[in-house]
């Protein structure tokens, strides 16, 4: 995933340091970097969030927007549920290797992972609540993510931004009415309430998982790998964990080899422990971002993005 090229001496320095318990930025092997989160960044969206892992200029930056759309049911589709459509794109300016069509494989990998987490039963989202009229109309939530900068830990940052965007999203309220035609047959129709004050939050969004990505370097593994650490990574494993610390999904990264079987059990247990701390951290940061007064927000675009 990393485009950084290191000399053999630099690779050896990072690998030996991690094996002895030292990382270049002073963190422990299971420590994450600083996380910056902002919600409701896109006024035209039903929900949005921007998350950065790391510091300004040397962090991974992801922007996620949620758009709700009413679609008509078609034969072969689920009869009583809505759906979530995911799309992840890496900006060509995020990394040199993304220029042209260089990010296509990564876009597909991230989109598939996000889709599997959000549309599966492990997501916690009640998709039946997105159904308006069975076998007639339903809501589609479009989750569009744009990776603005990449400096390691792209999957975990993407999940932070996606979870915050879905928690902050609201869709218009729908009123369903039953009507009889001339033949006495009952038909259902609906009206969308066009009132910004009368909107509905996404049920089950609080049950969405977060991910913990492990990178094996030498004989040890670390979480939230930096760009330099990803350049010497031998294996990568992403574990999605629910707020109840249940394992929701596991995915090996790219074309890398897998972790040794002897480490898998330890990694899964470690993921559950780290996730417990991550959810507490996420809740604190998300609450602070959601309750920020409008008067406290910077008044210009350049100063508003200064945190990023």
Secondary structure, DSSP 8 states (H G I E B T S, - for coil): -------HHHHHHHHHHHHTT--TTS--TT----EEEEE---TTSSEEEEEEESSTTSSEEEEEEEEEEEEE--TTS-SS--EEEEEEEE-TTT-GGGTTTTTHHHHHHHHHHHHHHHHSGGG---GGGGEEETTTEEEEEEEEEEEEE-SS-HHHHHHHHHHHHHHH-EEE-EEEEEEE-TTS-EEEEEEE---TTSEEE-TTGGG--EEEEEEEETTEEEES--HHHHTT-SEEEEEEE-TT--EEEEEE-TT-----HHHHHHHHHHHHHHHHHHHHHHHHHHHHHHS--GGGS-SSHHHHGGG-
